[in-house]
Amino acid sequence: FKTHPNLQPEQILFYKNQGYKGLVVEGTGMGHAAVTVGDPLSEPNKKNLDAFEELIKSGCIVVMTSQTIFGRVQMNVYAYGRELQRVGVIEGEDMTTETAFIKLAWLLGNYPNKAKELIQKNLRGEITERSLYKKDFLN
C-alpha cells in the first residue's frame, strides 16, 4: 500500500474489512503517512491514524518501508513516525518494499505465530545493521 496526499481512512480499512493478515506500507521519506494534525486543514489525518490502529488491532501486521531508493525507515525522528509506532506499525528498517512484501508473505505462510517477531529480524541479509553514507565509500 503506497501512502499519498489525500489519504483516506477507508483506503486503510479496506485491508481490515478484507481480513488481511499483513500489509506493507510504502511511506514517504523515513517512513511516514498523513496521520498527524498540525492545523485545522489536517484534522482528517487523525482518522487515518485511527484506521491504522483499528487495522492492527484486527490482527494485521503492518510494516513500514520507504518510497526512497536508498536509506532506511527511521520513525523516531518526526511525530508522524512516532504516532504510527505507537499504534503498532513496525519499522521495515532498510528493506525494499518488495523484499518486505515477500518476507512478510512467507512468514505469514510458514510461521504465522512468529511473523511479527521475525519480520523485524535479519534472516537472509535483507536488513543491514546500519546504512552507509557516501563518505563511507570514499575512504
HUBEL-V682461 format. One record per backbone hydrogen bond with DSSP energy under -1.0 kcal/mol. NH is the residue of the N-H (numbers start at 1). CO is the residue of the C=O. Records with the same first field share a line. If there is no record, write none. Layout:
NH->CO + CO
This chain:
3->26
11->8
13->9
14->10
15->12
17->13
18->14
19->16
20->15
23->61
25->63
26->1
27->25 + 65
28->32
31->28
32->28
35->33
42->39
43->40
45->42
46->43
47->44
49->45
50->46
51->47
52->48
53->49
54->50
55->51
56->52
57->53
58->54
59->56
60->55
61->21
63->23
64->90
65->25
67->27
73->93
74->30
82->78
83->79
84->80
85->81
86->82
87->83
88->85
89->84
90->62
92->64
95->92
100->96
101->97
102->98
103->99
104->100
105->101
106->102
107->103
108->104
109->105
110->106
111->107
114->111
115->111
118->114
119->115
121->118
136->133
137->134
